[in-house]
Amino acid sequence: MKTILIITDNTQEQINGVVTTFSNIKKYSIGSDYIIRFIDPSIFPHTPAPGYPDVMLSYPKNIGDRIMEIQPQFIHIATEGPVGLAAKLWLDKRGWKYNTSYHTKFPEFLKKIYKVPERLSYSYLRWFHKHSGVVLTTTQTMVDELRQHGFSGNIIPWTRGVDSSIFYPKTVPTMTYLLCVSRVSKEKNLDAFCQIKTNLDKVIVGDGPYLEELKKKYPDVIYTGKLTGKSLRNAYADAKCFVFPSKADTFGIVMIEAMACGVPVAAYPVTGPKDVIDQYQTGVMDDDLSIAIEHCLDLDRTNVYEKSKKWSWENCWEIFKNNLVPVD
């Protein structure tokens, strides 16, 4: 068995696109010639970031000892936070090879939450990924965007998937509301969803640091908190339209989960939706979300479901596996 070590600043209990991606990759690696191990904040002293508890700040003491204990044949650094940084520095010093992935628009996130200038963040990220054998990112649009920001080296698009055993259509959906499933934080642009003028109910599924403020600002919106499994599938499948208001995501797995339930997606024409939505087939992109929603209501939900089948975690695993870089 060959060991793949994934180094990440996310704990396995968190709910976000990074954790979802690697938990599904691990499932598809079972039965192959690979075993996946993780180094994450749970094994180090760590604390939530000020004002943003979904991000963990860790003190990855003696990370080299942890790596040596595992003795991996391949190393993948999934995030650019303290754990990923400590690993990069240790590996670079010893000349060990690795690859990396770019999941989140951290420069835009840091500017929105902490007012950090984007040029500083992009300078750090270019340096962070400089020695990566392969940089995996979510879509071709993100590949082009990183190139425009001065990233060099081998950057390839890395698809995402959906679990069809969990997410699938209802025979008779209620279709009485607009739905948004998201981490409830400021960079997700949820105000745009809450401000939509409609006769339908507006439902937000998710939790996060912006939730209480959002509830006070928009008491007419229905907030369910975090949902998983069957409850989440039912929330998707009963929606009349799924609305994705974010302009800062690199992909947006929630969009393909909605599509797998036969629900069309309304979004802005930005990175993420541009690579996920088949315009006027699985959803509609428009600079005005209300117009996008109006057109979505006329789409064939069966067609939305059929076209969603192209998103596969198996394919995601194959791309990941085929771009591993041996440590020596």
Stockholm file with secondary structure:
# STOCKHOLM 1.0

chainA/1-328         MKTILIITDNTQEQINGVVTTFSNIKKYSIGSDYIIRFIDPSIFPHTPAPGYPDVMLSYPKNIGDRIMEIQPQFIHIATEGPVGLAAKLWLDKRGWKYNTSYHTKFPEFLKKIYKVPERLSYSYLRWFHKHSGVVLTTTQTMVDELRQHGFSGNIIPWTRGVDSSIFYPKTVPTMTYLLCVSRVSKEKNLDAFCQIKTNLDKVIVGDGPYLEELKKKYPDVIYTGKLTGKSLRNAYADAKCFVFPSKADTFGIVMIEAMACGVPVAAYPVTGPKDVIDQYQTGVMDDDLSIAIEHCLDLDRTNVYEKSKKWSWENCWEIFKNNLVPVD
#=GR chainA/1-328 SS CEEEEEECSSCTTCCSHHHHHHHHHHHHHTTTTEEEEEECGGGSCEEEETTEEEEEEECCTTHHHHHHHHCCSEEEECCCSHHHHHHHHHHHHHTCCCEEEECBCHHHHHHHHHCCCHHHHHHHHHHHHTTCSCEEESCHHHHHHHHHTTCCSCEEECCCCCCTTTCCCCSSCCCCEEEEECCCSGGGCHHHHHTCCCSSEEEEECCCTTHHHHHHHCTTSEEEECCCHHHHHHHHHTCSEEEECCSSBSCCHHHHHHHHTTCCEEECSSTTHHHHCCBTTTEEECSSHHHHHHHHTTSCHHHHHHHHTTCCHHHHHHHHHHTCCBCC
#=GC SS_cons         CEEEEEECSSCTTCCSHHHHHHHHHHHHHTTTTEEEEEECGGGSCEEEETTEEEEEEECCTTHHHHHHHHCCSEEEECCCSHHHHHHHHHHHHHTCCCEEEECBCHHHHHHHHHCCCHHHHHHHHHHHHTTCSCEEESCHHHHHHHHHTTCCSCEEECCCCCCTTTCCCCSSCCCCEEEEECCCSGGGCHHHHHTCCCSSEEEEECCCTTHHHHHHHCTTSEEEECCCHHHHHHHHHTCSEEEECCSSBSCCHHHHHHHHTTCCEEECSSTTHHHHCCBTTTEEECSSHHHHHHHHTTSCHHHHHHHHTTCCHHHHHHHHHHTCCBCC
//
